[in-house]
Amino acid sequence: MDIRYFIENIVLSIYRLFCRKQYKNSYFRTKKKRKNQKAETTDLDRYLDQIFSTKQKELFLKKLNKDTLTKTEKEYFSRVVKKKVSALADTELHTLSKKLLN
């Protein structure tokens, strides 16, 4: 399968998680649900922090939100962040990681 397909799926799933968390931030949620949402957000942040630096994470989320990137940000994204995301999308790496964890 094409690597772009896997990258798009990962980016899309992270974007869906991000959107879900944004929706859960509405004012009409109870305190208990807000507390659970904070725990979920910290999980996603923790996972992203393990892979990306803070600036890389900002660029990653900017790209997901389809915000415009400056020329320097585009260059940095394509040079560093895109390579990490494509490595995460690799199916062989994913299966090896699962074997190591089991």
Buried (B, 14 or more C-beta within 10 A) or exposed (E): EEEEEBBEEBBEEBBEBBEEBEEBEEEEBEEEEBEEBEEEBEEEEEEBEEBBEEEBBBBBBBBBEEEEBEEEBEEBBEEBBBEEBBEBBBEEEEEEEEEEEE
